[in-house]
Amino acid sequence: MYFQRDILEKKMNNAGTKNSPFLFGIDFEMNEGFFITDPLSQSDILFDVNGIGNSNEVTSHYTKKLSYYNLEIFPEELTVYKKRFKRVIKGIKRGDNYLTNLTIETPVKTTLSLKEIFNLSKSTYKLLVPDRFVCFSPECFIKITDGKIYTFPMKGTIDASIPDAEKIVINDEKETTEHNTIVDLLRNDLSKVANNVRVNRFRYTDVVKTNKGSLIHVSSEIEGTLPSKYQSDIGTILFKLLPAGSVSGAPKESTLRTIIEAEKKPRGYFTGVAGYFDGTNLDSFVLIRFIEQNEKGLVFHSGGGITSKSDVNKEYLESLQKVYLPF
């Protein structure tokens, strides 16, 4: 079920050639991935991709838990975050990069199991790898439909309860710069695998409900046209686009070096990608809104984009704002 990059890419390409459905996941460093054929008939890994999946187990057992569950978070001190933030800013000032996604780990405690979180979550994309992690992501990586490829970079988050929240986030100079950079990066990325790449929608907003209230996210839509025999190269296409620009930065190569220096450890599946191929079309997502289970307990991974205009206090609070359950 778990494979190294070269084998995983070949398995995807072969399945695409044969129009065979599969479920996949790839870690951020592209060292490991999983590949499952006929995914709707198995229960080793649970998933829901835009309403298509192998679990509909929302019973009274789960819904009753909503009335009395709790979620405690134990965030790192701002002083700890500042050290990594300063390393990122140093790279930006030196010209190594102009946008870097910086992530943090927040230990959490909850009365819910990973499976209960998966089943209760209201999210476009959900994934449960038992005893490893649960993900309830709002962010698409790429979609492939009828020979067209789409990506939907998401950059810009604000508490929806703030008066004029949508206007504030749309007009924010730092958020605008960050979003423009990611749109440009992903437009260039799609140009590696597709023709006639264009931005269809620029900086539109969506609302996501959480246990803390609602958040507004800002996204764009980019489209390209794939070659006629793209299905036989579907794995190759995916790996050419990785890692996802929205959770790495620009330019990618130097930004990845900065991330290693600042974060000090591999991310693993957090900020990797996963998805479902139905035999014809592909829908995939970025592995964010991510709770990992390790020997010490549960860790919620989150983060945000850092630019030269970033304020350390605001970035720290935004990373913690993303520590939530989507119900």
Residue, then its C-alpha position, 0 to 999 in steps of 0.5 A: m500500500y505504501f510506496q516510494r516515489d518512482i513506484l508510486e508514479k508508475k502505478m498511477n500512470n498504469a492505472g490511468t492508462k487502464n482507466s482504473p480507479f485509485l486513491f492516493g496520498i503523497d507526503f510533502e517531501m515526496n519520499e512516501g505515498f500510498f496507492i489503493t486500487d478499487p478504493l470504494s470497496q476497501s476500508d483500510i483508509l477512509f476518504d470523502v472527496n467532494g461527496i465520493g467516498n467509502s464512509n457514511e457512518v454518521t450515526s447517533h453515536y457520533t452526533k451525540k458526541l457533538s453536545y459534549y466533546n471538547l478540544e483543548i489546545f496547547p500552543e507554543e509560545l510566541t517567542v518560540y514561533k518568532k525564532r522560526f519567523k526570523r529565519v524566514i524573514k532573513g531569507i526573504k530579505r536576502g532575496d532567497n524567496y519572497l513567499t514562504n509557508l511557515t508551519i507550527e505544531t500544536p499539541v491538542k487533547t480531545t474526547l473524540s477519536l480520529k475516526e469520530i473527527f473524520n465522520l463528524s467533519k463537514s469539509t469538501y475533502k476528508l481523509l483518515v489513515p487510522d492510527r496516523f492522521v485525520c485531515f479535513s481540508p478545504e483546499c483543492f490541489i488539482k482537478i482534471t475533468d474532460g481534458k482540462i486541469y484546474t487548481f484553486p490556490m487558497k491564500g487569505t484567511i479572516d474571522a468572519s465575525i469581524p465587521d466588514a471581514e470580507k472587505i478587510v481581507i480583500n483589501d489587505e496589502k499583505e494578503t493581496t501580495e501573498h495571493n498574487t504570488i501564489v496565483d503567479l506560481l501556480r499558473n507557471d506550474l500548470s504551464k509545465v503540464a498544460n497549454n492555454v493556462r489562464v485565470n478564470r476567477f481571481r480572489y473570490t471568497d468562501v466561508v468555512k464553519t468551525n467549532k470557533g465560528s466561521l472563517i472566510h478564505v480567499s481563493s482563485e481558479i486557474e485552468g489549463t488544457l492537457p494533452s490528448k493522452y494525459q491519462s497515461d501520464i497522470g502520475t507524472i503530471l502530479f509529481k511535476l506540480l509537487p510540492a503544492g505551491s500554496v504550502s511551500g512558497a516561491p521560488k520553490e527550490s530555495t523556499l524548500r531550503t528555507i522551510i527545512e532550516a526554519e522548521k527543523k524536521p520533515r512535515g510528512y503527510f502534512t501539506g502533502v496531497a491526496g486524491y481520487f481518480d474515478g477512471t476518467n477524472l481526478d480530484s485531489f486536495v492539499l493535506i491541511r487542517f491536519i491532526e496527527q497521532n504520534e507516541k505523545g498524543l495528538v498534534f494539530h498542524s497549521g501554518g501560513g504564508i510569510t512575506s516581507k510585509s508580514d507581522v509576526n504577531k498576526e501570523y502567529l495568531e492566524s496559525l492558531q486560528k486554523v486549529y479548529l474542528p469543522f463542526 
